[in-house]
Amino acid sequence: MTSDTPEGMEPTNVPQTWPASPDEVATGAEAAQAPEAGAYTPAAPVPYVAAPPTSNNAIIAFVLSIVAWAVCPIIPAIVALVLAASAQKEIAAGQGRVQGQGLVTAAKIISWINIGLWAAIFVIGAFFLILALVAGA
């Protein structure tokens, strides 16, 4: 039988003895002794900290601002602005216990762009309607 290690050299990273069964594991006073130098000590587990909840008004405002582009342009956008203002007050009063400021900001931006676009379309349409009425007279 041949060995993987040269004669006279024993592996240094192998422990001297392994516990053969759970009964041989150190208990009581033996377990309370300090570990040997270089022994592995497991790190303490990191506690799980849940993120604060997101404001429901912020979520609904964001969804309504997107719905305003697809379904009905003006009414959901106005409702989204009202809910965004409500959510912003809720977040400020929560002092870090409620989050969603990014959703509130996005809902406001999307809603104002939607309202501005439809207002511009209405003004331009009215201008062309008046122009057509004046040119036809």
Phi, psi and omega in degrees: 000133181253151181253151178281346180255145177296159181300138176085351181247122178256148177299140184266344184263009179261129178295155182295315179223148176249142175293131182279332182211166178299339180291333183275355179290141184296136177227164174065232185293328180294323181287335183279350181290152180294143179292156179293159179298132179085001180285152182281128173243123182293147179286154178290143180293145179275125181290146179276127177243118181287143177289150178295152183291155177270141180297129178297324178296325178293319179295313181295320179298317179296316180296317179295325179294326177283321178298328180299332178284329189262324191251286184233116193293315193267312188297310178297330179293320178292317178298322178297321178294320179294314179293326178295320177295320178296317180294323179296320177294320179296319180292318179294321180287336182287343178049048176095351179276346179229136179240176180132014182299325178295320177294322179297314180298315180296319180296319179295315181296312182297317181294316180293323176296318179297312180296317179297319179296314180290327175294318178296319178297319179295314180296315179294320177297317178296321178299313180292327177294314178296319178299318179292322178292319180291320181289332181278344183280000000 
